[in-house]
Amino acid sequence: MKTYLFLVSEDKVLIHLDPNSDTLLAEKEQLVSQGFEVLDYIAAENLEAAYEMAKQPNLHAVEQYTQSNFFCYIVDALVSLLRGLRYS
C-alpha cells in the first residue's frame, strides 16, 4: 500500500501529493495559499483507489474505524455476507 495526501478546494477539486516527496512541504504550502485545505492521508493500493476513497471521506472514515475495531469488523462482515446471500 502507498500513502497519498489529499487536499481539497472550496469547489471540491481534489489534488494529491506524495508524502515521500522532497518538495512536499513547499507544494503543500503553495496549495494552502491558493485556498486548498488538507483533506486526509489515505493508504490505498493505487492512486485510483485513493481518489475513490477521497471522494467519499465519510465512508472512508467508517471503513477505517470498522477495520480497527474487531467487533465492528465482524458485524460488518456478517452484514455483507447476508446482503450477498439475499441478492443471489
C-alpha positions in Angstrom: 0.0 0.0 0.0 1.1 3.5 -0.7 0.0 6.7 1.2 -1.3 9.8 -0.5 -2.0 13.2 0.9 -5.2 14.8 -0.5 -6.1 18.5 -0.5 -9.5 19.9 -1.4 -10.6 23.3 -2.6 -13.8 25.1 -1.8 -15.3 23.9 -5.1 -14.4 20.3 -4.3 -11.3 20.0 -6.6 -9.1 17.1 -5.3 -5.3 17.2 -5.6 -3.0 14.5 -4.3 0.6 14.8 -3.2 3.2 12.2 -2.5 4.1 12.4 1.3 7.5 10.9 0.5 8.4 13.7 -1.9 11.3 16.0 -1.0 9.2 19.0 -2.1 6.1 18.1 -0.1 6.2 21.0 2.3 6.7 23.6 -0.4 3.9 22.1 -2.6 1.5 21.8 0.3 2.2 25.5 1.4 1.6 26.7 -2.1 -1.7 24.9 -2.4 -2.8 26.0 1.0 -2.0 29.6 0.0 -4.3 29.1 -3.1 -7.2 28.1 -0.8 -6.9 24.4 -0.6 -7.3 22.5 2.7 -5.7 19.3 3.8 -8.4 16.6 3.5 -6.7 13.4 4.6 -3.8 11.0 4.3 -5.2 7.9 2.6 -3.5 4.5 2.3 -4.5 2.6 -0.9 -3.2 0.1 -3.4 -3.1 2.6 -6.2 -3.9 6.3 -6.9 -7.3 5.5 -8.5 -8.5 3.7 -5.3 -7.2 6.5 -3.2 -9.2 9.0 -5.3 -12.3 7.0 -4.8 -11.8 7.0 -1.0 -11.1 10.7 -1.0 -14.3 11.4 -2.9 -16.3 9.7 -0.1 -14.4 10.8 3.1 -17.2 9.8 5.5 -17.3 6.3 4.0 -13.5 6.1 4.2 -13.6 7.0 7.9 -16.2 4.4 8.7 -14.2 1.8 6.8 -11.1 2.7 8.7 -12.9 2.6 12.1 -14.5 -0.8 11.2 -11.2 -2.3 10.3 -9.6 -1.1 13.6 -12.5 -2.3 15.8 -12.7 -6.1 15.8 -16.4 -6.3 16.9 -17.5 -3.8 14.2 -15.4 -5.7 11.7 -17.2 -8.9 12.5 -20.6 -7.3 12.4 -19.8 -5.6 9.1 -18.6 -8.9 7.6 -21.8 -10.6 8.6 -24.0 -7.9 7.2 -22.1 -8.0 3.9 -22.4 -11.8 3.8 -26.2 -11.6 4.5 -26.6 -9.0 1.8 -24.7 -11.1 -0.7 -27.0 -14.1 0.1 -30.1 -12.0 -0.1 -29.3 -10.8 -3.6 -28.0 -14.0 -5.1 
